[in-house]
Amino acid sequence: MGKNMLQKLNRLRGTIRDRVTRLNKAAESYEPPATPEESEIILNQKLQNVLELKAQMKRLLADYLDLPDSTNLEEYLEVIYNMEEEIEDLHLKFKILITKYCKAPNADNMPMTVHKPKLKIPVYPCLNFRVNVKSTNHLKLNLCLS
């Protein structure tokens, strides 16, 4: 049973590897369409595909770890961890492409708003001090804290 399951998992890993390769090629050779809206749709779909791959990799890793203890998983796990890193890189590539080719929400279509703080700073009154120096001279000090 362990041999058949391992074979199934390896095939699934190969399928995921192919999808990662295709998405990587799509990210590297991306040509933006005519409008930012089209670009946003395409890139968000690719980003969703990357997120699905992340979820599949987590399930695949869990399935590998569920195999019997007698199975040597060292090389399989190394390949999986490398693929997870590639998927993270893909995630970043598509995020960068989205920020580069898609219209930002505050670009031309949204007015910028300025938020005034609602915090009020208290005003301290000036403090008057009288100091008696050698009982003959009177000195008046006005101190303002600001």
C-alpha positions as CSV (number, residue, x, y, z in Angstrom):
1,M,0.0,0.0,0.0
2,G,2.8,2.4,0.8
3,K,4.4,1.9,-2.6
4,N,1.2,2.7,-4.5
5,M,0.5,5.7,-2.3
6,L,4.0,7.0,-2.8
7,Q,3.6,6.6,-6.6
8,K,0.4,8.6,-6.5
9,L,1.9,11.3,-4.5
10,N,4.9,11.5,-6.8
11,R,2.5,11.9,-9.8
12,L,0.6,14.6,-8.0
13,R,3.9,16.3,-7.2
14,G,4.8,16.2,-10.9
15,T,1.5,17.8,-11.9
16,I,2.0,20.6,-9.4
17,R,5.6,21.0,-10.7
18,D,4.2,21.5,-14.2
19,R,1.7,24.1,-13.1
20,V,4.5,25.9,-11.2
21,T,6.6,25.9,-14.4
22,R,3.8,27.3,-16.5
23,L,3.0,30.0,-14.0
24,N,6.6,30.9,-13.8
25,K,6.9,31.3,-17.6
26,A,3.7,33.3,-17.6
27,A,5.1,35.7,-14.9
28,E,8.4,36.1,-16.7
29,S,7.0,36.7,-20.2
30,Y,3.9,38.8,-19.1
31,E,2.8,41.4,-21.7
32,P,0.1,43.7,-20.3
33,P,-3.1,44.0,-22.3
34,A,-4.6,47.3,-23.5
35,T,-6.4,48.3,-20.3
36,P,-5.4,48.1,-16.7
37,E,-8.8,46.5,-15.9
38,E,-8.0,43.5,-18.2
39,S,-4.5,43.3,-16.7
40,E,-6.0,43.2,-13.2
41,I,-8.4,40.4,-14.1
42,I,-5.6,38.3,-15.7
43,L,-3.1,38.8,-12.9
44,N,-5.6,38.2,-10.1
45,Q,-6.6,34.9,-11.7
46,K,-2.9,33.9,-11.9
47,L,-2.5,34.9,-8.3
48,Q,-5.5,32.8,-7.3
49,N,-3.8,29.9,-9.1
50,V,-0.7,30.4,-7.1
51,L,-2.7,30.4,-3.9
52,E,-4.4,27.2,-4.9
53,L,-0.9,25.7,-5.5
54,K,0.1,26.7,-2.0
55,A,-2.9,24.8,-0.6
56,Q,-2.2,21.8,-2.7
57,M,1.4,21.7,-1.6
58,K,0.3,21.8,2.1
59,R,-2.0,18.8,1.4
60,L,0.7,17.0,-0.5
61,L,3.2,17.5,2.3
62,A,0.7,16.3,4.9
63,D,0.1,13.2,2.7
64,Y,3.8,12.5,2.4
65,L,4.2,12.8,6.2
66,D,1.3,10.3,6.7
67,L,3.2,7.6,4.9
68,P,4.6,4.7,7.0
69,D,7.7,5.5,9.0
70,S,9.7,2.9,7.1
71,T,9.6,5.1,3.9
72,N,12.6,7.3,3.3
73,L,11.2,10.8,2.7
74,E,14.4,12.8,2.7
75,E,14.7,13.5,-1.0
76,Y,10.9,13.9,-1.5
77,L,10.7,16.5,1.3
78,E,13.6,18.4,-0.1
79,V,11.9,18.6,-3.5
80,I,8.7,19.7,-1.8
81,Y,10.4,22.4,0.2
82,N,12.1,23.7,-2.9
83,M,8.8,23.8,-4.7
84,E,7.2,25.7,-1.8
85,E,9.9,28.3,-2.1
86,E,9.3,28.6,-5.9
87,I,5.6,29.1,-5.2
88,E,6.4,31.8,-2.7
89,D,8.6,33.5,-5.3
90,L,5.7,33.2,-7.8
91,H,3.3,34.8,-5.3
92,L,5.7,37.8,-5.0
93,K,6.2,38.1,-8.7
94,F,2.4,38.3,-9.4
95,K,2.0,40.8,-6.5
96,I,4.7,43.0,-8.1
97,L,3.1,42.7,-11.5
98,I,-0.3,43.6,-10.1
99,T,1.1,46.8,-8.5
100,K,3.0,47.6,-11.7
101,Y,0.2,47.1,-14.3
102,C,-3.0,47.6,-12.4
103,K,-4.7,50.9,-11.6
104,A,-4.2,51.8,-7.9
105,P,-7.4,52.7,-6.0
106,N,-6.3,56.3,-5.3
107,A,-4.8,56.9,-8.7
108,D,-7.1,59.0,-11.0
109,N,-10.5,57.8,-10.1
110,M,-10.6,58.5,-6.3
111,P,-10.1,61.8,-4.6
112,M,-7.5,61.8,-1.8
113,T,-9.0,62.6,1.5
114,V,-7.2,64.3,4.3
115,H,-8.1,63.1,7.8
116,K,-7.8,65.7,10.5
117,P,-6.8,64.4,13.9
118,K,-9.5,64.5,16.6
119,L,-7.1,64.7,19.4
120,K,-7.0,68.0,21.2
121,I,-3.8,69.2,22.8
122,P,-4.5,70.9,26.1
123,V,-3.4,74.5,26.6
124,Y,-1.5,75.2,29.8
125,P,-1.8,78.6,31.4
126,C,1.3,80.7,32.3
127,L,2.5,80.1,35.8
128,N,3.5,83.0,38.0
129,F,6.1,82.6,40.7
130,R,7.3,85.0,43.3
131,V,10.7,84.3,44.8
132,N,12.1,86.2,47.7
133,V,15.9,86.6,47.4
134,K,17.7,87.7,50.6
135,S,14.4,89.2,51.9
136,T,15.1,92.6,50.3
137,N,14.9,91.9,46.6
138,H,11.6,90.7,45.1
139,L,11.9,88.8,41.9
140,K,8.9,87.9,39.8
141,L,9.2,85.1,37.3
142,N,6.7,84.3,34.5
143,L,7.1,80.8,33.1
144,C,5.1,79.6,30.2
145,L,5.0,76.0,29.4
146,S,4.5,75.2,25.8
